[in-house]
Amino acid sequence: MFPWQGEVQPDTLQMALKVVNIQTIAMSRAGAQPWKAYLSAQDDTGGLFLAELLLKPENSEMQISVKQSKARTESLHGFVSVL
């Protein structure tokens, strides 16, 4: 869980993620509750990351769930820090 403030602006978030090579698979419309986004990325060794973001407005937290194709703690930490 990460603290979150303000509304999610899907277009802004999608553009920011694209800059760091994280692709949006699907995303809720702005204002949807709960708001969700599904993302994918690949590291330089070919490892794949699939992530779900879930904004919980009742406690202003963003829950992040990540699955990776190759269990590598260092790569996972790098992905989450960029995210």
PALUMDO-797507 format. One line per 3 residues: number of its first residue (from 1); their letters; for each residue x, y, z of C-alpha. Coordinates in Angstrom, 2 decimals. Each point is the difference from the previous one (the first is absolute). Layout:
NUM) a) X,Y,Z  ... .
***
This chain:
1) mfp) 0.00,0.00,0.00  1.17,3.48,-0.86  -1.57,3.27,1.16 .
4) wqg) -1.87,1.76,-2.80  -1.37,3.53,-0.22  -2.21,1.55,-2.62 .
7) evq) -1.97,-1.42,-2.88  1.40,-2.36,-2.57  0.32,1.61,-3.42 .
10) pdt) 0.20,-3.04,-2.32  1.52,1.82,-2.99  2.71,1.61,2.11 .
13) lqm) 0.83,-3.25,1.76  0.09,-1.95,-3.26  2.38,2.52,-1.61 .
16) alk) 2.30,0.00,3.05  0.15,-3.81,0.05  0.72,-0.15,-3.73 .
19) vvn) 3.08,2.21,0.54  1.44,-2.67,2.33  -0.96,-2.90,-2.33 .
22) iqt) -3.00,-1.20,2.00  -2.95,-0.78,-2.25  -3.64,0.35,0.99 .
25) iam) -2.11,-3.07,-0.75  -3.26,1.36,1.42  -1.09,2.82,2.29 .
28) sra) -3.21,1.14,1.70  -1.48,3.30,-1.08  0.79,3.05,2.11 .
31) gaq) -2.16,0.17,3.12  -0.87,-3.71,0.06  -0.04,-1.54,3.46 .
34) pwk) 1.91,-2.10,0.56  2.42,1.18,-2.67  2.22,-2.71,-1.58 .
37) ayl) 2.78,-0.20,-2.55  1.75,-3.00,-1.51  3.58,0.49,-1.19 .
40) saq) 2.81,-1.96,-1.62  3.72,0.50,-0.40  3.09,-1.95,-0.93 .
43) ddt) 3.46,0.32,1.56  3.31,-0.11,-1.86  0.35,-3.76,0.59 .
46) ggl) -3.39,-0.79,-1.56  -1.86,-0.38,3.29  -3.66,0.99,-0.24 .
49) fla) -1.92,1.96,2.64  -3.78,0.15,0.25  -1.40,2.46,2.53 .
52) ell) -3.40,0.96,1.34  -0.51,3.39,1.62  -3.04,0.39,2.24 .
55) lkp) -0.85,3.41,1.45  -1.91,-0.26,3.26  -1.59,3.42,0.46 .
58) ens) -1.30,-0.76,3.49  3.54,-0.01,1.43  1.86,1.85,-2.79 .
61) emq) 2.30,-2.92,-0.79  1.15,-1.58,-3.23  0.38,-3.77,0.21 .
64) isv) 2.51,-1.45,-2.45  0.06,-3.71,-0.89  2.83,-1.22,-2.24 .
67) kqs) 0.67,-3.35,-1.66  3.27,-0.69,-1.76  1.02,-2.74,-2.40 .
70) kar) 3.42,-0.51,1.59  0.29,0.30,3.79  2.71,2.62,0.39 .
73) tes) -0.23,2.19,3.08  2.33,2.69,-1.34  -1.99,0.36,-3.23 .
76) lhg) -3.25,0.12,1.95  1.31,2.77,2.25  1.16,1.94,-3.07 .
79) fvs) -3.38,-0.34,-1.68  -1.92,1.11,3.09  2.32,2.98,0.56 .
82) vl) -0.55,1.18,-3.59  -3.72,-0.58,0.32 .
***
